[in-house]
Amino acid sequence: MSTGTTVSIHQLSPRLENQWSYIQGYMQAWLESMGNHWNMLQLHMNQMIISTRFHASAVLAAFKENAVHLQGSLQHIQPEELYKRLIYLTTTEVTKANLCIGFGGFSFGLLLGVVIGRSYKNTLKPKAAVQAVGISSFSGVDGVSICEIEMPDIPKGDEVLIQVRAASIDPVDLMISSGYGRNWIRKSFPIILGRECSGIVVDVGKSVTALEVGDEVWAYAPIWRVGLLAEYVVLPEAYVAKKPELWSHMEAACFPYSVISVWDTLVSQANLQIDGCQGAKILVHPGDTVWGLLAIQLIKLWGGNVTATCASPHVQVLKLLLVDEIISPTDNVLHLRTSRHFNVILLTEDLPNAWRNKVGDLGSRLIALHPPHSPQPPSPLFPWSRQPSLSKMQLEKNKRILEKVANIVDEGHLRPLLHQSFSLMDAELAFQQSLARPQIGKIAIQFTHRPLSPFFTGAWR
């Protein structure tokens, strides 16, 4: 039972009653769309006026100020949302006025109202619109366009908010635009593309320990978290690491996911030792793809012997990477079998079945780096299998790879994979260009950030 004083509104001074009438009229004039919610608000305000004794003037001032703040956005706010915002704003202003509120049940209710109001704090300010590159249908790169999405939410827990300076177009992005992974990507259109990016940390969650605001980072996303081709993105800290200092954002944006895939394959499947794999002979086919270029550089760095297939326009590039032998991709496989023995044959693109069978006759271990053309369909018995996840151990391993590679880059041992760069306004052309051959390396999209209103700065709190 409340111990506060409860009186009728008619028992208060005429001045207080007049103020309450004025509040009713003022609110009724610009809250006509609230319908039944007006009765709820009126009841709430009656209780507040009665319990605050002689402080109705503070309530009036709060309402007048809040009316001015909210008037501009009333047309875009649903009645339910407006009611929640008004309750929060009013209770906050009333609290600031040091109102004498009775203890007991109503005091607990008001405290609960303030707590609930704070939970809606993020919705009090309209979100800025940020630009991104996405698809509105699975129609291939012809469906790629620039779109506007809401600013990401404030990072929570272990999340990091990144201002993206550059993002690359990954081969998987091209496949997603045609429907690859649609069973894993549990998002509605537009689906924002992008799996690799580089940028600057602008906010961090409370549990983030290794990164801080202002750090220059690179980041990746698995297929079910695709969406890094945007001006701002939020990712768990596990997907983010400090980028190499020697590389620009556009160079760094072409590397994270690709280098994790290649490094993990070479170590886990090819059993190569990063502290020295002298004597190991590896055939990389073809060697002039993004993953082929990465594999060649890592194998040479670790001391292995590399033979690579390569089309004639890119031979000079492979020579710069000190490939031991370069052969034409059309060389007779029987000639390879009689003249060479490879510990591992690394496929960076899919092969025709006939070629694959002949390569298998070489007696070498065949390892494919390319992703499958279509994902496994979800099991009807296990619907949660539609969205895979990475284990904590795998996430930690991936982050260690990014940190090691950043050190290797800063020591001057790896070359970037940037083929060409485009501005955000030319993103559609960039996707068309990514289908063109021959090209060597990746295409990056650069984000030139528009100044946001001060209303949205400070992590939009």
Contacts in CASP RR format, 6 or more apart in sequence:
PFRMAT RR
TARGET T0000
AUTHOR 0000-0000-0000
METHOD contacts of the structure
MODEL  1
MSTGTTVSIHQLSPRLENQWSYIQGYMQAWLESMGNHWNMLQLHMNQMII
STRFHASAVLAAFKENAVHLQGSLQHIQPEELYKRLIYLTTTEVTKANLC
IGFGGFSFGLLLGVVIGRSYKNTLKPKAAVQAVGISSFSGVDGVSICEIE
MPDIPKGDEVLIQVRAASIDPVDLMISSGYGRNWIRKSFPIILGRECSGI
VVDVGKSVTALEVGDEVWAYAPIWRVGLLAEYVVLPEAYVAKKPELWSHM
EAACFPYSVISVWDTLVSQANLQIDGCQGAKILVHPGDTVWGLLAIQLIK
LWGGNVTATCASPHVQVLKLLLVDEIISPTDNVLHLRTSRHFNVILLTED
LPNAWRNKVGDLGSRLIALHPPHSPQPPSPLFPWSRQPSLSKMQLEKNKR
ILEKVANIVDEGHLRPLLHQSFSLMDAELAFQQSLARPQIGKIAIQFTHR
PLSPFFTGAWR
1 104 0 8 1.000
1 105 0 8 1.000
2 102 0 8 1.000
2 103 0 8 1.000
2 104 0 8 1.000
2 105 0 8 1.000
2 106 0 8 1.000
2 107 0 8 1.000
3 102 0 8 1.000
3 103 0 8 1.000
3 104 0 8 1.000
4 51 0 8 1.000
4 102 0 8 1.000
4 103 0 8 1.000
4 104 0 8 1.000
4 106 0 8 1.000
4 107 0 8 1.000
5 51 0 8 1.000
5 53 0 8 1.000
5 102 0 8 1.000
6 50 0 8 1.000
6 51 0 8 1.000
7 50 0 8 1.000
8 50 0 8 1.000
9 16 0 8 1.000
9 17 0 8 1.000
9 20 0 8 1.000
9 46 0 8 1.000
9 49 0 8 1.000
9 50 0 8 1.000
10 17 0 8 1.000
12 49 0 8 1.000
12 50 0 8 1.000
12 54 0 8 1.000
12 56 0 8 1.000
13 54 0 8 1.000
16 49 0 8 1.000
16 54 0 8 1.000
16 56 0 8 1.000
19 56 0 8 1.000
19 57 0 8 1.000
19 60 0 8 1.000
20 49 0 8 1.000
20 56 0 8 1.000
22 60 0 8 1.000
23 45 0 8 1.000
23 56 0 8 1.000
23 59 0 8 1.000
23 60 0 8 1.000
23 63 0 8 1.000
24 42 0 8 1.000
26 63 0 8 1.000
26 64 0 8 1.000
26 67 0 8 1.000
27 38 0 8 1.000
27 41 0 8 1.000
27 63 0 8 1.000
27 67 0 8 1.000
28 38 0 8 1.000
30 67 0 8 1.000
30 71 0 8 1.000
30 74 0 8 1.000
31 38 0 8 1.000
31 41 0 8 1.000
31 82 0 8 1.000
33 74 0 8 1.000
33 79 0 8 1.000
34 41 0 8 1.000
34 79 0 8 1.000
34 82 0 8 1.000
34 83 0 8 1.000
35 79 0 8 1.000
37 79 0 8 1.000
37 80 0 8 1.000
37 82 0 8 1.000
37 83 0 8 1.000
40 83 0 8 1.000
41 83 0 8 1.000
41 86 0 8 1.000
41 87 0 8 1.000
44 87 0 8 1.000
45 59 0 8 1.000
45 90 0 8 1.000
47 106 0 8 1.000
48 59 0 8 1.000
48 90 0 8 1.000
48 94 0 8 1.000
48 110 0 8 1.000
49 56 0 8 1.000
49 59 0 8 1.000
51 101 0 8 1.000
51 102 0 8 1.000
51 106 0 8 1.000
51 110 0 8 1.000
52 58 0 8 1.000
52 59 0 8 1.000
52 94 0 8 1.000
52 99 0 8 1.000
52 100 0 8 1.000
52 101 0 8 1.000
53 100 0 8 1.000
55 94 0 8 1.000
55 97 0 8 1.000
55 99 0 8 1.000
55 100 0 8 1.000
58 93 0 8 1.000
58 94 0 8 1.000
58 97 0 8 1.000
58 99 0 8 1.000
59 90 0 8 1.000
59 93 0 8 1.000
59 94 0 8 1.000
59 97 0 8 1.000
61 93 0 8 1.000
61 97 0 8 1.000
62 89 0 8 1.000
62 90 0 8 1.000
62 93 0 8 1.000
62 94 0 8 1.000
62 97 0 8 1.000
63 90 0 8 1.000
65 93 0 8 1.000
66 86 0 8 1.000
66 89 0 8 1.000
66 90 0 8 1.000
66 93 0 8 1.000
69 89 0 8 1.000
70 77 0 8 1.000
70 82 0 8 1.000
70 85 0 8 1.000
70 86 0 8 1.000
70 89 0 8 1.000
73 126 0 8 1.000
74 82 0 8 1.000
76 126 0 8 1.000
77 85 0 8 1.000
81 123 0 8 1.000
84 116 0 8 1.000
84 117 0 8 1.000
84 120 0 8 1.000
84 123 0 8 1.000
85 120 0 8 1.000
85 123 0 8 1.000
85 124 0 8 1.000
87 113 0 8 1.000
87 116 0 8 1.000
87 117 0 8 1.000
88 113 0 8 1.000
88 114 0 8 1.000
88 116 0 8 1.000
88 117 0 8 1.000
88 118 0 8 1.000
88 120 0 8 1.000
88 121 0 8 1.000
88 124 0 8 1.000
89 124 0 8 1.000
91 110 0 8 1.000
91 113 0 8 1.000
91 114 0 8 1.000
91 117 0 8 1.000
92 114 0 8 1.000
92 117 0 8 1.000
95 114 0 8 1.000
101 107 0 8 1.000
101 110 0 8 1.000
121 461 0 8 1.000
122 153 0 8 1.000
122 154 0 8 1.000
122 460 0 8 1.000
122 461 0 8 1.000
125 455 0 8 1.000
125 456 0 8 1.000
125 460 0 8 1.000
127 150 0 8 1.000
127 151 0 8 1.000
127 456 0 8 1.000
127 460 0 8 1.000
128 150 0 8 1.000
128 151 0 8 1.000
128 452 0 8 1.000
128 453 0 8 1.000
128 456 0 8 1.000
128 460 0 8 1.000
129 148 0 8 1.000
129 149 0 8 1.000
129 150 0 8 1.000
129 151 0 8 1.000
130 148 0 8 1.000
130 149 0 8 1.000
130 150 0 8 1.000
130 151 0 8 1.000
130 230 0 8 1.000
130 231 0 8 1.000
130 232 0 8 1.000
131 146 0 8 1.000
131 147 0 8 1.000
131 148 0 8 1.000
131 230 0 8 1.000
131 231 0 8 1.000
131 424 0 8 1.000
131 447 0 8 1.000
132 146 0 8 1.000
132 147 0 8 1.000
132 148 0 8 1.000
132 149 0 8 1.000
132 190 0 8 1.000
132 192 0 8 1.000
132 227 0 8 1.000
132 229 0 8 1.000
132 230 0 8 1.000
132 231 0 8 1.000
133 144 0 8 1.000
133 145 0 8 1.000
133 146 0 8 1.000
133 147 0 8 1.000
133 167 0 8 1.000
133 192 0 8 1.000
133 193 0 8 1.000
133 194 0 8 1.000
133 229 0 8 1.000
133 230 0 8 1.000
133 424 0 8 1.000
133 427 0 8 1.000
133 431 0 8 1.000
133 445 0 8 1.000
134 144 0 8 1.000
134 145 0 8 1.000
134 146 0 8 1.000
134 147 0 8 1.000
134 190 0 8 1.000
134 191 0 8 1.000
134 192 0 8 1.000
134 193 0 8 1.000
134 229 0 8 1.000
135 143 0 8 1.000
135 144 0 8 1.000
135 145 0 8 1.000
135 176 0 8 1.000
135 177 0 8 1.000
135 189 0 8 1.000
135 190 0 8 1.000
135 191 0 8 1.000
135 193 0 8 1.000
136 143 0 8 1.000
136 145 0 8 1.000
136 147 0 8 1.000
136 189 0 8 1.000
136 190 0 8 1.000
137 143 0 8 1.000
137 189 0 8 1.000
138 177 0 8 1.000
138 178 0 8 1.000
138 179 0 8 1.000
138 182 0 8 1.000
139 177 0 8 1.000
139 178 0 8 1.000
140 174 0 8 1.000
140 177 0 8 1.000
140 178 0 8 1.000
140 179 0 8 1.000
141 174 0 8 1.000
141 177 0 8 1.000
141 431 0 8 1.000
141 432 0 8 1.000
141 434 0 8 1.000
141 435 0 8 1.000
143 177 0 8 1.000
144 177 0 8 1.000
144 193 0 8 1.000
144 427 0 8 1.000
144 428 0 8 1.000
144 431 0 8 1.000
145 190 0 8 1.000
145 427 0 8 1.000
145 428 0 8 1.000
146 424 0 8 1.000
146 425 0 8 1.000
146 427 0 8 1.000
146 428 0 8 1.000
147 190 0 8 1.000
147 192 0 8 1.000
149 190 0 8 1.000
149 192 0 8 1.000
149 230 0 8 1.000
151 232 0 8 1.000
151 456 0 8 1.000
151 460 0 8 1.000
152 161 0 8 1.000
152 232 0 8 1.000
152 233 0 8 1.000
152 234 0 8 1.000
153 234 0 8 1.000
154 161 0 8 1.000
154 203 0 8 1.000
154 459 0 8 1.000
154 460 0 8 1.000
154 461 0 8 1.000
155 161 0 8 1.000
155 203 0 8 1.000
155 204 0 8 1.000
155 205 0 8 1.000
155 208 0 8 1.000
155 234 0 8 1.000
156 205 0 8 1.000
156 206 0 8 1.000
157 205 0 8 1.000
157 206 0 8 1.000
157 207 0 8 1.000
157 208 0 8 1.000
158 205 0 8 1.000
158 207 0 8 1.000
158 208 0 8 1.000
158 236 0 8 1.000
158 237 0 8 1.000
158 238 0 8 1.000
159 204 0 8 1.000
159 205 0 8 1.000
159 208 0 8 1.000
159 234 0 8 1.000
159 235 0 8 1.000
159 236 0 8 1.000
159 237 0 8 1.000
160 201 0 8 1.000
160 203 0 8 1.000
160 204 0 8 1.000
160 205 0 8 1.000
160 208 0 8 1.000
160 211 0 8 1.000
160 217 0 8 1.000
160 234 0 8 1.000
160 235 0 8 1.000
160 236 0 8 1.000
160 237 0 8 1.000
160 240 0 8 1.000
161 201 0 8 1.000
161 202 0 8 1.000
161 203 0 8 1.000
161 204 0 8 1.000
161 232 0 8 1.000
161 233 0 8 1.000
161 234 0 8 1.000
161 459 0 8 1.000
162 197 0 8 1.000
162 199 0 8 1.000
162 200 0 8 1.000
162 201 0 8 1.000
162 202 0 8 1.000
162 217 0 8 1.000
162 219 0 8 1.000
162 232 0 8 1.000
162 233 0 8 1.000
162 234 0 8 1.000
162 235 0 8 1.000
162 240 0 8 1.000
163 199 0 8 1.000
163 200 0 8 1.000
163 201 0 8 1.000
163 202 0 8 1.000
163 231 0 8 1.000
163 232 0 8 1.000
163 449 0 8 1.000
164 197 0 8 1.000
164 198 0 8 1.000
164 199 0 8 1.000
164 228 0 8 1.000
164 229 0 8 1.000
164 230 0 8 1.000
164 231 0 8 1.000
164 232 0 8 1.000
164 233 0 8 1.000
164 447 0 8 1.000
165 198 0 8 1.000
165 199 0 8 1.000
165 200 0 8 1.000
165 249 0 8 1.000
165 250 0 8 1.000
165 253 0 8 1.000
165 446 0 8 1.000
165 447 0 8 1.000
166 197 0 8 1.000
166 198 0 8 1.000
166 199 0 8 1.000
166 248 0 8 1.000
166 249 0 8 1.000
166 250 0 8 1.000
166 252 0 8 1.000
166 253 0 8 1.000
166 421 0 8 1.000
166 444 0 8 1.000
166 445 0 8 1.000
166 446 0 8 1.000
166 447 0 8 1.000
167 194 0 8 1.000
167 196 0 8 1.000
167 197 0 8 1.000
167 198 0 8 1.000
167 228 0 8 1.000
167 229 0 8 1.000
167 230 0 8 1.000
167 253 0 8 1.000
167 444 0 8 1.000
167 445 0 8 1.000
167 447 0 8 1.000
168 194 0 8 1.000
168 196 0 8 1.000
168 197 0 8 1.000
168 253 0 8 1.000
168 254 0 8 1.000
168 442 0 8 1.000
168 443 0 8 1.000
168 444 0 8 1.000
168 445 0 8 1.000
169 193 0 8 1.000
169 194 0 8 1.000
169 430 0 8 1.000
169 431 0 8 1.000
169 434 0 8 1.000
169 442 0 8 1.000
169 443 0 8 1.000
169 444 0 8 1.000
169 445 0 8 1.000
170 194 0 8 1.000
170 195 0 8 1.000
170 196 0 8 1.000
170 257 0 8 1.000
170 258 0 8 1.000
170 442 0 8 1.000
171 290 0 8 1.000
171 371 0 8 1.000
172 180 0 8 1.000
172 195 0 8 1.000
172 223 0 8 1.000
172 371 0 8 1.000
173 193 0 8 1.000
173 194 0 8 1.000
173 195 0 8 1.000
173 226 0 8 1.000
173 229 0 8 1.000
173 431 0 8 1.000
174 431 0 8 1.000
174 434 0 8 1.000
174 435 0 8 1.000
175 181 0 8 1.000
175 371 0 8 1.000
175 373 0 8 1.000
176 185 0 8 1.000
176 191 0 8 1.000
176 193 0 8 1.000
176 223 0 8 1.000
176 226 0 8 1.000
177 193 0 8 1.000
177 431 0 8 1.000
180 373 0 8 1.000
180 374 0 8 1.000
180 375 0 8 1.000
181 223 0 8 1.000
181 374 0 8 1.000
181 375 0 8 1.000
183 375 0 8 1.000
183 377 0 8 1.000
183 378 0 8 1.000
183 386 0 8 1.000
184 223 0 8 1.000
184 224 0 8 1.000
184 375 0 8 1.000
184 386 0 8 1.000
184 387 0 8 1.000
184 388 0 8 1.000
185 191 0 8 1.000
185 223 0 8 1.000
185 224 0 8 1.000
185 226 0 8 1.000
186 224 0 8 1.000
186 386 0 8 1.000
186 387 0 8 1.000
191 226 0 8 1.000
191 227 0 8 1.000
192 226 0 8 1.000
192 227 0 8 1.000
192 228 0 8 1.000
192 229 0 8 1.000
192 230 0 8 1.000
193 226 0 8 1.000
193 227 0 8 1.000
193 229 0 8 1.000
194 221 0 8 1.000
194 226 0 8 1.000
194 227 0 8 1.000
194 228 0 8 1.000
194 229 0 8 1.000
195 220 0 8 1.000
195 221 0 8 1.000
195 222 0 8 1.000
195 223 0 8 1.000
195 226 0 8 1.000
195 227 0 8 1.000
195 228 0 8 1.000
195 257 0 8 1.000
196 218 0 8 1.000
196 219 0 8 1.000
196 220 0 8 1.000
196 221 0 8 1.000
196 228 0 8 1.000
196 253 0 8 1.000
196 254 0 8 1.000
196 255 0 8 1.000
196 256 0 8 1.000
196 257 0 8 1.000
196 258 0 8 1.000
197 218 0 8 1.000
197 219 0 8 1.000
197 228 0 8 1.000
197 229 0 8 1.000
197 233 0 8 1.000
197 253 0 8 1.000
197 256 0 8 1.000
198 216 0 8 1.000
198 217 0 8 1.000
198 218 0 8 1.000
198 219 0 8 1.000
198 243 0 8 1.000
198 249 0 8 1.000
198 250 0 8 1.000
198 252 0 8 1.000
198 253 0 8 1.000
199 216 0 8 1.000
199 217 0 8 1.000
199 218 0 8 1.000
199 219 0 8 1.000
199 243 0 8 1.000
199 249 0 8 1.000
200 214 0 8 1.000
200 215 0 8 1.000
200 216 0 8 1.000
200 217 0 8 1.000
201 211 0 8 1.000
201 212 0 8 1.000
201 213 0 8 1.000
201 214 0 8 1.000
201 215 0 8 1.000
201 217 0 8 1.000
201 240 0 8 1.000
202 213 0 8 1.000
202 214 0 8 1.000
202 232 0 8 1.000
202 459 0 8 1.000
203 213 0 8 1.000
203 458 0 8 1.000
203 459 0 8 1.000
204 211 0 8 1.000
204 212 0 8 1.000
204 213 0 8 1.000
204 237 0 8 1.000
207 237 0 8 1.000
208 237 0 8 1.000
209 237 0 8 1.000
210 237 0 8 1.000
211 217 0 8 1.000
211 237 0 8 1.000
211 240 0 8 1.000
211 242 0 8 1.000
215 242 0 8 1.000
216 242 0 8 1.000
216 243 0 8 1.000
216 245 0 8 1.000
216 249 0 8 1.000
217 240 0 8 1.000
217 241 0 8 1.000
217 242 0 8 1.000
217 243 0 8 1.000
218 240 0 8 1.000
218 241 0 8 1.000
218 242 0 8 1.000
218 243 0 8 1.000
218 244 0 8 1.000
218 252 0 8 1.000
218 253 0 8 1.000
218 255 0 8 1.000
218 256 0 8 1.000
218 402 0 8 1.000
218 406 0 8 1.000
219 228 0 8 1.000
219 233 0 8 1.000
219 235 0 8 1.000
219 239 0 8 1.000
219 240 0 8 1.000
219 241 0 8 1.000
219 256 0 8 1.000
220 228 0 8 1.000
220 239 0 8 1.000
220 256 0 8 1.000
220 257 0 8 1.000
220 260 0 8 1.000
220 398 0 8 1.000
220 402 0 8 1.000
221 227 0 8 1.000
221 228 0 8 1.000
221 235 0 8 1.000
221 239 0 8 1.000
221 257 0 8 1.000
222 388 0 8 1.000
222 390 0 8 1.000
223 375 0 8 1.000
224 387 0 8 1.000
224 388 0 8 1.000
224 389 0 8 1.000
225 235 0 8 1.000
225 239 0 8 1.000
227 233 0 8 1.000
228 235 0 8 1.000
229 427 0 8 1.000
229 445 0 8 1.000
231 447 0 8 1.000
231 449 0 8 1.000
236 395 0 8 1.000
238 392 0 8 1.000
238 395 0 8 1.000
238 396 0 8 1.000
238 398 0 8 1.000
238 399 0 8 1.000
239 395 0 8 1.000
239 398 0 8 1.000
239 399 0 8 1.000
241 256 0 8 1.000
241 399 0 8 1.000
241 402 0 8 1.000
241 403 0 8 1.000
241 406 0 8 1.000
242 403 0 8 1.000
242 406 0 8 1.000
243 249 0 8 1.000
243 252 0 8 1.000
243 406 0 8 1.000
244 252 0 8 1.000
244 405 0 8 1.000
244 406 0 8 1.000
244 409 0 8 1.000
244 410 0 8 1.000
245 410 0 8 1.000
246 409 0 8 1.000
246 410 0 8 1.000
246 412 0 8 1.000
247 409 0 8 1.000
247 416 0 8 1.000
249 446 0 8 1.000
250 418 0 8 1.000
250 421 0 8 1.000
250 444 0 8 1.000
250 446 0 8 1.000
251 416 0 8 1.000
251 417 0 8 1.000
251 418 0 8 1.000
251 444 0 8 1.000
252 416 0 8 1.000
253 444 0 8 1.000
254 290 0 8 1.000
254 416 0 8 1.000
254 417 0 8 1.000
254 418 0 8 1.000
254 441 0 8 1.000
254 442 0 8 1.000
254 444 0 8 1.000
255 405 0 8 1.000
255 416 0 8 1.000
255 417 0 8 1.000
256 402 0 8 1.000
258 290 0 8 1.000
258 291 0 8 1.000
258 294 0 8 1.000
258 417 0 8 1.000
258 442 0 8 1.000
259 294 0 8 1.000
259 401 0 8 1.000
259 402 0 8 1.000
259 405 0 8 1.000
260 398 0 8 1.000
260 401 0 8 1.000
260 402 0 8 1.000
261 291 0 8 1.000
261 369 0 8 1.000
262 291 0 8 1.000
262 292 0 8 1.000
262 294 0 8 1.000
262 295 0 8 1.000
262 298 0 8 1.000
262 369 0 8 1.000
263 298 0 8 1.000
263 401 0 8 1.000
263 405 0 8 1.000
264 397 0 8 1.000
264 398 0 8 1.000
264 401 0 8 1.000
265 346 0 8 1.000
265 367 0 8 1.000
265 369 0 8 1.000
266 272 0 8 1.000
266 295 0 8 1.000
266 298 0 8 1.000
266 299 0 8 1.000
266 346 0 8 1.000
267 273 0 8 1.000
267 274 0 8 1.000
269 367 0 8 1.000
270 282 0 8 1.000
270 343 0 8 1.000
270 344 0 8 1.000
270 346 0 8 1.000
270 365 0 8 1.000
270 367 0 8 1.000
272 280 0 8 1.000
272 282 0 8 1.000
272 299 0 8 1.000
272 302 0 8 1.000
272 304 0 8 1.000
272 344 0 8 1.000
273 302 0 8 1.000
274 302 0 8 1.000
275 302 0 8 1.000
276 302 0 8 1.000
276 303 0 8 1.000
276 304 0 8 1.000
277 299 0 8 1.000
277 302 0 8 1.000
277 303 0 8 1.000
277 304 0 8 1.000
278 303 0 8 1.000
278 304 0 8 1.000
279 303 0 8 1.000
279 304 0 8 1.000
279 305 0 8 1.000
280 299 0 8 1.000
280 303 0 8 1.000
280 304 0 8 1.000
280 305 0 8 1.000
280 343 0 8 1.000
280 344 0 8 1.000
281 304 0 8 1.000
281 305 0 8 1.000
281 307 0 8 1.000
281 340 0 8 1.000
281 341 0 8 1.000
281 342 0 8 1.000
281 343 0 8 1.000
281 344 0 8 1.000
282 295 0 8 1.000
282 299 0 8 1.000
282 304 0 8 1.000
282 305 0 8 1.000
282 306 0 8 1.000
282 307 0 8 1.000
282 342 0 8 1.000
282 343 0 8 1.000
282 344 0 8 1.000
282 345 0 8 1.000
282 346 0 8 1.000
283 307 0 8 1.000
283 308 0 8 1.000
283 309 0 8 1.000
283 336 0 8 1.000
283 340 0 8 1.000
283 342 0 8 1.000
283 344 0 8 1.000
283 345 0 8 1.000
283 346 0 8 1.000
283 364 0 8 1.000
284 292 0 8 1.000
284 295 0 8 1.000
284 296 0 8 1.000
284 299 0 8 1.000
284 306 0 8 1.000
284 307 0 8 1.000
284 308 0 8 1.000
284 309 0 8 1.000
284 346 0 8 1.000
284 348 0 8 1.000
285 308 0 8 1.000
285 309 0 8 1.000
285 329 0 8 1.000
285 345 0 8 1.000
285 346 0 8 1.000
285 347 0 8 1.000
285 348 0 8 1.000
285 349 0 8 1.000
285 351 0 8 1.000
285 359 0 8 1.000
286 292 0 8 1.000
286 308 0 8 1.000
286 309 0 8 1.000
286 310 0 8 1.000
286 311 0 8 1.000
286 329 0 8 1.000
286 348 0 8 1.000
286 349 0 8 1.000
287 293 0 8 1.000
287 295 0 8 1.000
287 296 0 8 1.000
287 308 0 8 1.000
287 309 0 8 1.000
287 310 0 8 1.000
287 318 0 8 1.000
287 348 0 8 1.000
288 308 0 8 1.000
288 310 0 8 1.000
288 311 0 8 1.000
288 314 0 8 1.000
288 317 0 8 1.000
288 318 0 8 1.000
288 438 0 8 1.000
288 440 0 8 1.000
289 348 0 8 1.000
289 349 0 8 1.000
290 348 0 8 1.000
290 417 0 8 1.000
290 441 0 8 1.000
290 442 0 8 1.000
291 348 0 8 1.000
291 369 0 8 1.000
291 370 0 8 1.000
292 308 0 8 1.000
292 346 0 8 1.000
292 348 0 8 1.000
292 369 0 8 1.000
293 317 0 8 1.000
293 321 0 8 1.000
293 415 0 8 1.000
293 417 0 8 1.000
293 440 0 8 1.000
293 441 0 8 1.000
294 417 0 8 1.000
295 346 0 8 1.000
295 348 0 8 1.000
295 369 0 8 1.000
296 306 0 8 1.000
296 308 0 8 1.000
296 318 0 8 1.000
296 321 0 8 1.000
296 323 0 8 1.000
297 321 0 8 1.000
297 413 0 8 1.000
297 414 0 8 1.000
297 415 0 8 1.000
299 306 0 8 1.000
300 306 0 8 1.000
300 321 0 8 1.000
300 322 0 8 1.000
300 323 0 8 1.000
301 408 0 8 1.000
301 413 0 8 1.000
301 414 0 8 1.000
305 324 0 8 1.000
306 323 0 8 1.000
306 324 0 8 1.000
306 325 0 8 1.000
307 323 0 8 1.000
307 324 0 8 1.000
307 325 0 8 1.000
307 326 0 8 1.000
307 327 0 8 1.000
307 340 0 8 1.000
307 342 0 8 1.000
308 318 0 8 1.000
308 323 0 8 1.000
308 325 0 8 1.000
308 326 0 8 1.000
308 327 0 8 1.000
309 326 0 8 1.000
309 327 0 8 1.000
309 328 0 8 1.000
309 329 0 8 1.000
309 331 0 8 1.000
310 318 0 8 1.000
310 326 0 8 1.000
310 327 0 8 1.000
310 328 0 8 1.000
310 329 0 8 1.000
311 329 0 8 1.000
311 438 0 8 1.000
312 328 0 8 1.000
313 438 0 8 1.000
314 438 0 8 1.000
314 440 0 8 1.000
315 326 0 8 1.000
317 440 0 8 1.000
318 326 0 8 1.000
319 326 0 8 1.000
320 415 0 8 1.000
321 415 0 8 1.000
327 336 0 8 1.000
333 355 0 8 1.000
333 358 0 8 1.000
333 359 0 8 1.000
333 361 0 8 1.000
333 362 0 8 1.000
334 358 0 8 1.000
336 362 0 8 1.000
337 361 0 8 1.000
337 362 0 8 1.000
341 362 0 8 1.000
341 363 0 8 1.000
341 364 0 8 1.000
342 362 0 8 1.000
342 364 0 8 1.000
343 364 0 8 1.000
343 365 0 8 1.000
344 364 0 8 1.000
344 365 0 8 1.000
344 367 0 8 1.000
345 359 0 8 1.000
345 360 0 8 1.000
345 362 0 8 1.000
345 364 0 8 1.000
345 365 0 8 1.000
345 366 0 8 1.000
345 367 0 8 1.000
346 367 0 8 1.000
346 369 0 8 1.000
347 366 0 8 1.000
347 367 0 8 1.000
347 368 0 8 1.000
347 369 0 8 1.000
347 370 0 8 1.000
348 369 0 8 1.000
348 370 0 8 1.000
349 370 0 8 1.000
350 368 0 8 1.000
350 370 0 8 1.000
350 373 0 8 1.000
351 359 0 8 1.000
356 366 0 8 1.000
359 366 0 8 1.000
360 366 0 8 1.000
378 385 0 8 1.000
378 386 0 8 1.000
379 385 0 8 1.000
390 398 0 8 1.000
405 414 0 8 1.000
408 414 0 8 1.000
417 441 0 8 1.000
417 442 0 8 1.000
418 441 0 8 1.000
418 442 0 8 1.000
418 444 0 8 1.000
419 439 0 8 1.000
419 440 0 8 1.000
419 441 0 8 1.000
419 442 0 8 1.000
419 443 0 8 1.000
420 430 0 8 1.000
420 433 0 8 1.000
420 439 0 8 1.000
420 443 0 8 1.000
420 444 0 8 1.000
421 443 0 8 1.000
421 444 0 8 1.000
421 445 0 8 1.000
421 446 0 8 1.000
422 429 0 8 1.000
422 430 0 8 1.000
422 433 0 8 1.000
422 443 0 8 1.000
422 444 0 8 1.000
422 445 0 8 1.000
422 446 0 8 1.000
423 445 0 8 1.000
423 446 0 8 1.000
423 448 0 8 1.000
424 445 0 8 1.000
424 446 0 8 1.000
424 447 0 8 1.000
424 448 0 8 1.000
427 445 0 8 1.000
430 443 0 8 1.000
430 445 0 8 1.000
433 439 0 8 1.000
433 443 0 8 1.000
434 443 0 8 1.000
END
